[in-house]
Amino acid sequence: MMRLIVVLLNPVAFVVIFTACSEEVSSTFVRVVNSSNTTFDETSIPTIGESKTFGALAPGSTSAYLEPAVSPDKFLHLYIRLGNDTIPPTFVYADLLPPTSLPSGHYTYEVTLHEADEKTYYSTLLLNN
């Protein structure tokens, strides 16, 4: 939002001041970066009811921001589809700790694919906090 402030110095002179006011963010928004060499055919955030989708993500691309139904913890739970396969997340010890919701703001998660036991998994890394 832009504000215009006019200051009257005397009956002939005045000063015009423009000030930019940032609107306070009261919601949490997330986006994802595909850091793998594989195109994600669909990437979405599971919610109660219907999922919110980032759509397809090419390697190295960044999605638009979405507002999840619930503020995510440090680990973003996603549905990632490659062809007809839905890729499960990789859980490590840190992901099993009690989640802490992120405060309002805009967050970016890097998504990486991993191969283990002939299966593909993904992990997320919060790039900014």
PEKA-V184909 format. One record per backbone hydrogen bond with DSSP energy under -0.5 kcal/mol. NH is the residue of the N-H (numbers start at 1). CO is the residue of the C=O. Records with the same first field share a line. If there is no record, write none. Layout:
BEGIN
NH: CO, CO
END
This chain:
BEGIN
3: 19
5: 3, 17
7: 5, 15
8: 6
9: 7, 13
10: 13
15: 7
17: 5, 15
19: 3
21: 1, 19
22: 20
26: 24
29: 27, 105
30: 66
31: 107
33: 109
34: 61
35: 33, 111
40: 57
41: 39, 81
42: 81
43: 55
44: 79
45: 52
46: 44
50: 48
52: 45
53: 51
54: 43
55: 43
57: 40
60: 34
61: 58
63: 32
66: 30
68: 66
73: 75
76: 74
77: 75
78: 76
79: 44
80: 78, 87
81: 42
82: 85
83: 81
85: 82
87: 80, 85
88: 120
90: 122
91: 89
92: 90
95: 92
96: 92, 93
97: 94
102: 72
105: 27
107: 29
109: 31
110: 125
111: 33
112: 110, 123
114: 121
116: 119
119: 116
121: 114
122: 88
123: 112
125: 110
127: 108, 125
128: 108
END
